[in-house]
Amino acid sequence: MATDASPPKAGPDTGPAQPTTERFVEVQESAEFTELRRAHRSFAFPLTIAFVLWYLLYVLLSNYAGGFMGTTVYSNINVAFVFGLAQFVTTFLIAWFYARHAAAKLDPKAEAIKSRMEADA
């Protein structure tokens, strides 16, 4: 799509100042950044492992325990259907828990590091 507008004029950079590579490495090696990484990993890794195991249980039961998964729970609803819906519910719960965890524990620490880096640049 063509336009008659001229390209934007080059002007002063209005964004925050960018820290140097050395400053990034220094912050990455700091105790505060290590704590931020630990807070993220101690939450994300166990939840990821638990969810993958829960998903694999569903897949394995579907493949090897057809009789159990075909058990009627109510009317036309069987165990496999309930497990399948539970996968969706679990996914949304994990996303919700992570959002709460990030807002309470990760975001304030990350914002403090970011603010300090921008102020020092």
N, C-alpha and C positions, 0 to 999 in steps of 0.2 A: 504494500500500500504506500503510495507516494504522498508526500506532504510538502507544502510550500514553506513550512516553518524552518527557520535556520537552526543549526545545531546550537546547543547550549554553550554559553561563553565559559571559558576556563576562569575559575575564580579561586579565592582562598579556600583551603580545605576547612570545612566547618565541622567535621567529625572529630572525635576524641583523638588525642595524640597517640601514636602507636609506640609501644615499648620496643626496646631492642631485643634481638635474639638472646643475648646474654641475660637480659632481665627475665625473659620467659623461662630460661633454663634455671635461673636462680630461684624463681618462684616455684617451679616444678619440683625442685629439690627441697623446698622448705617443709617444715613440720606441719604447717597449716594446710598446705596442699595435700600432704600425705594423709592427714586426718580427713580431708574432704573425700579423697579417693577411698579410704577405708570405710567411711560412712556409706558411700555409694555401693561399694562391693559387698559389704556385709549384709546389705539389704537385697541387692539385685541378684547376686549369685545363688544364694539359697532358694529364693523364690523361683528363679529360672530352672534350677535343678528339680525342684518340687513339681513345677508345672510340666516339665518334659516327662518326668516319671509318671505323672497323672495321665498325660496324653498317651504315653506308651502303654500304660495299663489298659486304657480304653481300646487301643488298637489291638493289643494282644488278646484281650477278652473277646473282641469282635471276631478275630480270626480263629481262636482256639476254644472258645467257650460259647459256641453258638446256641446251645440249649439254654444256658443261663441268660445270655443276652436277649434271647427270644421270649423269656418269661414275661407273661402279661402282668402288668402292674395295675392297670385300670382300663377297661374297655379295649380300645385298640392301641393303647400306649404300653410299650414294653421297656425292659431294662435298658436296652441299647439306646432307645430314644431319650430316656431320662439321662443317661450318661452323656449323650451327645449335647443335649441342652445344658447340662452341667459344665461342659467344656466352654460354652459361651459365657455362662455366668462367672466361671472362674477367671476367664480372660478379663472381663470387665472389672471384677473385684480386684485383681492384681493391678490393673491400670489405675484404679481409684486409690488403692493403698500406696502405690508408688507416687502418685501425684501428691498425696498428703505427706508422705515421707520427704519428698523433694522440697515441698514448700516449707516444711518445718525444719528440716535438718540440712539439706544441701544448698538450697538457694541463698539463704543468708550468708553462709560461708563463702560461696562462690561470688556473691555480690561484693563482699568485703575484699576478697582478693582482687577482683576486677577493678573496684574503685581505687584501691591502693596502687595498682599497676598504672591506671590511667593518670592518677595524680603525680606519680613519679616520672612519667614519660615527658 
